[in-house]
Amino acid sequence: MFKLDYVDLKWLSWSENRMAGFENNFQLSDCRDYMANLSGTWLGTYWQGDAPTRFEATLVQGGNSLSGRILDDGPLGEAQVSGEVVGRSVQFSKRYLTRSTAPIQYSGSVSADGNAMQGQWIIQGFDLGPWEAHRSDDELSRDWQNRLEQKTPIAVGVGQKN
């Protein structure tokens, strides 16, 4: 292991540029009256150095409490998650089930529509990097199915001639 004694300015600049577009859709004042609901399935990526790792997360939220599981597409596999959601801010710890590694702390922001989130992960004194996630298409499929079952009108082919 090594300890980070400096900030990589190249990564910081890349991270700031990456977050700039996301932050334009996010206002701190939006947090006062809104709490994101992160329950569901999420697909995401975290970067360690220049190497991306994909993951699938299943999250359950009750009030401000967040729990669930993450399955990494890598050698460490499945991890347990616990944390909290406050407004559109999220923070959680990830601990792998297969190895006794140090917990990984995630913090980030949820988009205005609640379908995306991103931020930074850190292993204290060891490493850090960006992460992002979006709701799985399965969630969108379930929403579509719910709308069909509720017979919610959907405008299709308006103005088309038969």
C-alpha positions as CSV (number, residue, x, y, z in Angstrom):
1,M,0.0,0.0,0.0
2,F,1.0,3.6,-0.5
3,K,-0.2,6.8,1.0
4,L,-1.4,9.8,-1.0
5,D,0.7,12.8,0.0
6,Y,-0.2,15.0,-3.0
7,V,-3.1,15.8,-5.2
8,D,-2.8,14.7,-8.8
9,L,-3.6,18.0,-10.6
10,K,-4.4,16.2,-13.9
11,W,-7.0,14.0,-12.2
12,L,-8.4,17.0,-10.3
13,S,-8.8,19.0,-13.4
14,W,-10.4,16.1,-15.2
15,S,-12.7,15.5,-12.3
16,E,-13.8,19.1,-12.1
17,N,-14.5,19.3,-15.8
18,R,-16.5,16.0,-15.6
19,M,-18.6,17.3,-12.7
20,A,-19.2,20.7,-14.2
21,G,-22.0,19.6,-16.5
22,F,-23.6,17.6,-13.7
23,E,-23.6,20.5,-11.2
24,N,-25.3,22.7,-13.7
25,N,-28.4,20.6,-13.3
26,F,-28.1,20.7,-9.5
27,Q,-28.9,23.5,-7.1
28,L,-28.2,23.3,-3.4
29,S,-31.5,25.1,-2.8
30,D,-33.2,22.0,-4.4
31,C,-32.2,19.9,-1.4
32,R,-34.4,21.7,1.2
33,D,-37.7,20.3,0.2
34,Y,-36.7,17.2,-1.8
35,M,-35.2,13.8,-0.8
36,A,-34.1,11.5,-3.6
37,N,-35.4,8.0,-3.5
38,L,-32.5,5.7,-4.6
39,S,-34.3,2.4,-4.1
40,G,-33.9,0.2,-7.1
41,T,-31.3,-1.2,-9.5
42,W,-28.4,1.0,-10.7
43,L,-25.6,0.4,-13.2
44,G,-22.4,2.4,-12.8
45,T,-18.7,2.8,-13.2
46,Y,-15.9,3.8,-10.9
47,W,-12.4,4.7,-12.0
48,Q,-9.2,3.7,-10.3
49,G,-6.5,5.6,-12.1
50,D,-7.4,5.3,-15.8
51,A,-9.1,1.9,-15.3
52,P,-12.9,1.8,-15.3
53,T,-14.8,-0.9,-13.3
54,R,-18.5,-1.5,-14.0
55,F,-20.9,-2.4,-11.2
56,E,-24.5,-3.2,-10.6
57,A,-26.1,-1.9,-7.3
58,T,-29.3,-2.9,-5.7
59,L,-30.3,-0.3,-3.2
60,V,-33.1,0.0,-0.6
61,Q,-33.9,3.3,1.0
62,G,-36.0,3.8,4.1
63,G,-36.2,7.4,5.2
64,N,-32.7,8.7,5.1
65,S,-31.1,5.2,5.5
66,L,-29.6,3.5,2.5
67,S,-28.5,-0.2,2.3
68,G,-27.9,-2.8,-0.4
69,R,-25.4,-4.8,-2.4
70,I,-23.0,-3.9,-5.2
71,L,-21.6,-6.5,-7.6
72,D,-18.4,-5.3,-9.2
73,D,-17.3,-6.6,-12.6
74,G,-13.9,-7.4,-11.2
75,P,-12.0,-9.8,-8.9
76,L,-13.4,-8.4,-5.6
77,G,-17.0,-9.3,-6.5
78,E,-19.9,-8.5,-4.1
79,A,-20.0,-5.8,-1.5
80,Q,-22.4,-4.7,1.2
81,V,-23.5,-1.0,1.3
82,S,-24.8,1.2,4.1
83,G,-25.2,4.9,4.2
84,E,-27.6,7.8,4.0
85,V,-29.4,10.2,1.7
86,V,-30.0,13.8,2.6
87,G,-31.8,15.8,-0.1
88,R,-29.9,15.1,-3.3
89,S,-26.7,14.2,-1.5
90,V,-25.7,10.6,-1.0
91,Q,-22.9,9.0,1.0
92,F,-22.3,5.3,1.8
93,S,-19.6,2.8,2.8
94,K,-18.9,-0.2,0.6
95,R,-17.3,-3.3,2.2
96,Y,-16.5,-6.4,0.1
97,L,-17.8,-9.7,1.3
98,T,-15.0,-11.9,-0.1
99,R,-12.0,-10.1,1.5
100,S,-11.4,-8.0,4.6
101,T,-10.5,-4.9,2.8
102,A,-10.8,-1.4,4.2
103,P,-14.2,0.2,3.7
104,I,-14.6,2.4,0.6
105,Q,-16.4,5.7,1.3
106,Y,-18.6,7.0,-1.5
107,S,-20.1,10.5,-1.6
108,G,-22.0,12.3,-4.4
109,S,-25.0,14.1,-5.7
110,V,-28.2,12.9,-7.3
111,S,-29.5,14.5,-10.5
112,A,-32.7,16.5,-10.5
113,D,-34.7,13.7,-12.1
114,G,-33.4,11.1,-9.6
115,N,-32.1,8.8,-12.4
116,A,-28.4,9.5,-12.1
117,M,-25.8,10.2,-9.5
118,Q,-22.0,10.8,-9.4
119,G,-19.3,11.8,-7.0
120,Q,-16.0,10.5,-5.5
121,W,-14.9,7.4,-3.7
122,I,-12.0,7.2,-1.3
123,I,-10.1,4.5,0.5
124,Q,-8.7,6.6,3.4
125,G,-5.0,7.1,3.0
126,F,-4.7,4.9,0.0
127,D,-6.6,5.9,-3.2
128,L,-9.5,7.9,-4.6
129,G,-11.4,8.4,-7.8
130,P,-14.7,9.4,-9.5
131,W,-17.8,7.3,-9.9
132,E,-21.2,7.6,-11.6
133,A,-24.3,5.5,-11.8
134,H,-27.7,5.6,-13.5
135,R,-30.9,3.7,-13.0
136,S,-30.9,0.4,-14.8
137,D,-33.1,-0.1,-17.9
138,D,-35.0,-2.7,-15.8
139,E,-36.3,0.2,-13.7
140,L,-37.4,2.0,-16.8
141,S,-39.1,-1.2,-18.0
142,R,-40.9,-1.6,-14.7
143,D,-42.1,2.0,-14.9
144,W,-43.4,1.4,-18.4
145,Q,-45.2,-1.7,-17.2
146,N,-46.7,0.2,-14.3
147,R,-48.0,2.9,-16.6
148,L,-49.5,0.2,-18.9
149,E,-51.2,-1.5,-15.9
150,Q,-52.6,1.8,-14.7
151,K,-53.7,2.6,-18.3
152,T,-51.9,5.9,-18.2
153,P,-52.6,7.6,-21.6
154,I,-49.5,7.9,-23.8
155,A,-49.6,10.0,-26.9
156,V,-48.3,7.8,-29.8
157,G,-48.6,8.8,-33.4
158,V,-50.4,12.1,-32.8
159,G,-50.9,13.8,-36.1
160,Q,-50.2,10.7,-38.2
161,K,-52.4,9.8,-41.1
162,N,-53.6,6.2,-41.5
